[in-house]
């Protein structure tokens, strides 16, 4: 699994153009989630633990010493199969992205692992939907995190 994590002042997602279905967070992280063929629940578990303790928020001295838990931050989690796109040619290929049934299962498992950690708020996109994401990046700080291969 691969995450693209952005530290945000606020973020939101609108599902299928429906302005009445806007999901939003204040200070925290916007996390885009990609799944590949050999990922499993252990990959999702490892990434959830990583996110929980990742120290990317500033302390009183302006140093990135605080985790999302430390600041009581919020999460917006959005599935994004294009994190496994191949750009060797001019047209992206998506053969490294997992099939929808596996990808959705692991996306949902990742969300549930984070929900069990009692964050202040977790908002999510909708797997397979057309989504409009707005992000106010803080820093900007953006990270790519890959789960280790061969987790069991």
C-alpha positions as CSV (number, residue, x, y, z in Angstrom):
1,X,0.0,0.0,0.0
2,X,1.1,3.5,-0.7
3,X,0.0,6.7,1.1
4,X,0.3,10.3,0.0
5,X,0.1,12.3,3.2
6,X,-0.4,16.0,3.4
7,X,-0.3,18.1,6.5
8,X,-3.4,20.4,6.2
9,X,-5.0,23.4,7.8
10,X,-8.3,22.1,6.4
11,X,-9.5,19.7,3.7
12,X,-12.7,18.5,2.2
13,X,-14.2,16.2,-0.3
14,X,-17.4,16.4,-2.3
15,X,-18.8,13.1,-3.5
16,X,-20.2,12.8,-7.1
17,X,-20.6,16.6,-7.4
18,X,-23.3,16.5,-4.6
19,X,-22.7,19.7,-2.6
20,X,-24.9,18.2,0.1
21,X,-22.3,15.4,0.5
22,X,-19.3,17.4,1.5
23,X,-17.1,15.8,4.1
24,X,-14.5,18.1,5.8
25,X,-11.8,18.3,8.4
26,X,-9.9,21.1,10.1
27,X,-6.2,20.8,11.1
28,X,-4.7,17.4,10.5
29,X,-3.8,15.1,7.6
30,X,-5.3,14.5,4.2
31,X,-4.3,10.9,3.2
32,X,-4.6,9.5,-0.3
33,X,-4.5,5.6,-0.2
34,X,-3.3,3.4,-3.1
35,X,-3.4,-0.4,-3.1
36,X,-1.4,-2.8,-5.2
37,X,-1.8,-6.5,-5.9
38,X,0.3,-8.0,-3.1
39,X,-1.0,-5.8,-0.3
40,X,-2.9,-7.3,2.7
41,X,-4.4,-6.4,6.0
42,X,-0.9,-6.3,7.6
43,X,0.1,-3.6,5.1
44,X,-2.9,-1.5,6.2
45,X,-2.2,-2.2,9.9
46,X,1.4,-1.1,9.5
47,X,0.4,2.1,7.8
48,X,-2.2,3.0,10.3
49,X,0.3,2.7,13.1
50,X,2.8,4.8,11.1
51,X,0.2,7.5,10.6
52,X,-0.7,7.5,14.3
53,X,2.8,8.2,15.4
54,X,4.2,10.3,12.5
55,X,5.6,13.5,14.0
56,X,4.9,16.1,11.4
57,X,3.3,18.8,13.4
58,X,5.1,21.7,15.0
59,X,5.7,22.0,18.7
60,X,6.0,25.3,20.6
61,X,9.5,25.8,19.2
62,X,8.4,25.2,15.6
63,X,10.0,21.8,15.4
64,X,8.1,18.9,13.8
65,X,8.0,16.9,17.0
66,X,4.2,16.3,17.5
67,X,2.0,13.6,16.1
68,X,-1.6,13.9,14.9
69,X,-2.6,12.3,18.2
70,X,-0.6,14.9,20.1
71,X,-2.4,17.8,18.5
72,X,-5.8,16.1,18.5
73,X,-5.9,16.4,14.7
74,X,-8.4,15.2,12.2
75,X,-8.1,12.9,9.2
76,X,-9.5,13.0,5.7
77,X,-8.9,9.6,3.9
78,X,-9.4,9.3,0.2
79,X,-8.8,6.3,-2.1
80,X,-6.6,7.0,-5.1
81,X,-5.7,4.1,-7.4
82,X,-3.5,6.4,-9.5
83,X,-0.8,6.3,-6.8
84,X,0.2,3.1,-8.6
85,X,0.1,4.5,-12.1
86,X,2.9,3.8,-14.5
87,X,4.0,6.9,-16.4
88,X,6.6,5.3,-18.8
89,X,4.7,6.5,-21.8
90,X,2.5,9.5,-22.3
91,X,-0.7,7.7,-21.2
92,X,-0.8,6.4,-17.6
93,X,-1.1,2.7,-17.1
94,X,-2.8,1.3,-14.1
95,X,-1.9,-2.4,-14.1
96,X,0.0,-2.1,-10.8
97,X,-3.2,-0.9,-9.0
98,X,-5.1,-3.6,-7.2
99,X,-8.5,-4.8,-8.6
100,X,-11.4,-2.8,-7.0
101,X,-12.6,-5.6,-4.7
102,X,-9.1,-6.0,-3.0
103,X,-8.5,-2.2,-3.0
104,X,-11.8,-1.4,-1.4
105,X,-11.4,-4.1,1.2
106,X,-8.0,-2.8,2.3
107,X,-9.0,0.9,2.1
108,X,-11.9,0.1,4.4
109,X,-9.7,-1.9,6.7
110,X,-7.2,0.9,6.9
111,X,-10.0,3.3,7.9
112,X,-11.3,0.9,10.6
113,X,-7.8,0.6,12.1
114,X,-7.6,4.3,12.4
115,X,-11.1,4.6,13.8
116,X,-10.1,2.2,16.5
117,X,-7.4,4.7,17.6
118,X,-10.1,7.2,18.6
119,X,-9.1,10.2,16.5
120,X,-11.1,13.4,17.1
121,X,-12.6,13.1,13.6
122,X,-12.2,10.9,10.5
123,X,-13.8,11.9,7.3
124,X,-13.6,9.8,4.2
125,X,-14.1,9.8,0.5
126,X,-16.2,7.1,-1.2
127,X,-14.3,4.3,-3.0
128,X,-14.8,4.4,-6.7
129,X,-16.8,7.7,-6.7
130,X,-15.9,10.9,-8.6
131,X,-14.5,13.2,-5.9
132,X,-13.5,16.8,-5.7
133,X,-10.9,17.3,-3.0
134,X,-9.9,20.7,-1.6
135,X,-6.8,21.0,0.5
136,X,-5.2,23.9,2.3
137,X,-1.7,22.4,2.6
138,X,0.1,23.4,5.8
139,X,3.9,24.0,5.2
140,X,3.5,22.6,2.6
141,X,4.5,19.2,4.0
142,X,3.7,16.2,1.8
143,X,5.0,12.7,2.2
144,X,4.8,9.4,0.4
145,X,4.8,6.3,2.6
146,X,5.0,2.8,1.3
147,X,4.2,-0.2,3.4
148,X,7.1,-2.7,3.6
149,X,6.8,-5.6,1.2
150,X,6.1,-9.1,2.5
151,X,4.3,-8.2,5.6
152,X,2.3,-11.1,7.0
